[in-house]
Amino acid sequence: LSEDLLKYTPKGSPGELPVTTAINVASAKNEREIDRKLKAHSPSHNVYFDLVTLEGKLTLRNYEKRAVKIVIDNPIPGKPLSAAQNGALSANPDKLRLLEREGAVRWTLELQPGEEKTLTYEYERYVPSN
C-alpha cells in the first residue's frame, strides 16, 4: 500500500511507487569504524578533524513463500567509497562542504524464498578530533 503523495507519471513511462515496508522481509544494519586518520584536517589554529572510514553491513532475509524484488536506498552521512553486490554510489551535490558531505548507496536485488543476503559498503566522514 502506498503511503506517500503519488506524482503524475505519463502513460507508458516508468515510475516509482513508495510502499510500506515488507513485513516478511527482515533487515538489520550495523556499522563499524575500520580506519581513523587523526587530525587529518585543520581549518584553523587548534581546530582539528579526524577522517574516519566506516564499514556498513545490511542483512536481509526473505520469509515470503515467493521471490521478492527489493530496491534499497541507504543514506550515508559522509562520502560513499564503495559498495559490494553492484551497489550504486551517489553523492548529494548540494552537500559538498567537508563536514556536511552526504550520499547514498542504492541496490536493486531479488531475494528467493528463505534466502539471506548481506550487502556491504564503506564511506568516510570527518569528525571533530578530541
Secondary structure, 3 states (H helix, E strand, C coil): CECCCCCCCCCCCCCCCCECCCCCEEEEEEEEEEEEEEEEEEEECCEEEEEEEEEEEEEEEECCCCCEEEEEEEEECCEEEEECCCCEEEECCCCCCCCCCCEEEEEEEEECCCCEEEEEEEEEEEEECC
